[in-house]
Amino acid sequence: MNDEKQNGVLSEILSNGYQKIFNENWPMWLGGLLIGIMSVITFAWSRPWGVAGGLRNWGDWFFSISGVYKQAPVSPLISTSSILTLGLLWGAFGSALLSKQFAIRKAPPLELLKGIAGGTLMGIGAAMSGGCNVGGFFSAVSALSASGLAMMVGLLAGAYIGLRYLYWEMEHLPSGSAGGTAASKEENGFDWLKIEPYIGAAVFLAAFVCAGIYNREAYTRIGGLLLCGLAFGFIIQRTRFCFVRAFREPFMTGESEVPKAIAISILISLLGFAALKWTGVRGEDAYVLKAFWFGGLVGGVIFGFGMVVAGGCGSGSVWRAGEGQIKLMLAVVFFSLSTSLFKAWINSSASLNSLMGYRVFLPDFLTYKWSMILVIVIMMAFYIIAAWNEETEKFVVEL
């Protein structure tokens, strides 16, 4: 085989590989598997994965420089919460460019209002429950915090109520709920699609450079978290992993793909978290949230309703904002502002703080063995019921 033919074969192999990775969405189960693994890696490196904490830090910073808050928060550039959320946004943005899926996507006025309202409600719910769908539910359950299970119930109830609202909207406001449109990728004869992958590569290169700068400036922990967030953003964008679908689809279409992926992801994360806590690598109280039961349950209902209205949860709104969706950009902004203000209000009142609930670490009452069995049984039941519902449509709500 001559050199020219060899080069042609190599070029074809690389082209096919690129298409598999960036032009085709990855399976949802793979997203659940990888997110579970990355969750454990992130906790082992520094802290559990979360999104709402970073958004709250951004809101705190905005209100601080605006003069609303007297005390300045930790800089978003060195806050571990902020860096994880920034990494998620950064990774999703870069992945969208590499896959030629980035575009400024417009939306009708009603959809923009829903983004604002949904983001505001998610911020309030996250402040009450100690986190969003990630920190308040996913990581909290993995950390054996009873508040995470309470929020799971709340998310299911809130998603059901949110779906009922969407059906009402479809019947009464059909003209105002049309989907958004993507702006043209071609301007003045120039096709942006051709250069998006190159910009995406530069985006990821810049992230690695920034991580290296953090490492050089003795912020190795922060640099590592930036890369963890970057990985979450990349994985979620490529799999289109969406917590909203996990709680909405059982009532809307009966589809079980995402609920099953969530269950798999939590089981992996649970095993890793329990091992790290049981061996003393991480403290037992890590991510045991002071939100059982009222904060987790009621906050989950409010958050679940908000995420269905907005069309994206905490992580989902961030990665879709990274794809250029204006509605979800607004959701992120108002999530950030509302969760900052509502959390400040809760912290200012001893009675409100007390109302949110208590820190309940399940092994303190059930031992590690039975706590893990309980969570495993709940997640397996979630998996099985979702699969059964897909076949029977038992819980599907009629329009």
Summary of the structure (lengths in Angstrom):
residues: 399
radius of gyration: 21.3
end to end distance: 62.5
largest distance: 79.1
contacts: 1554
relative contact order: 0.20
helix: 74%
strand: 4%
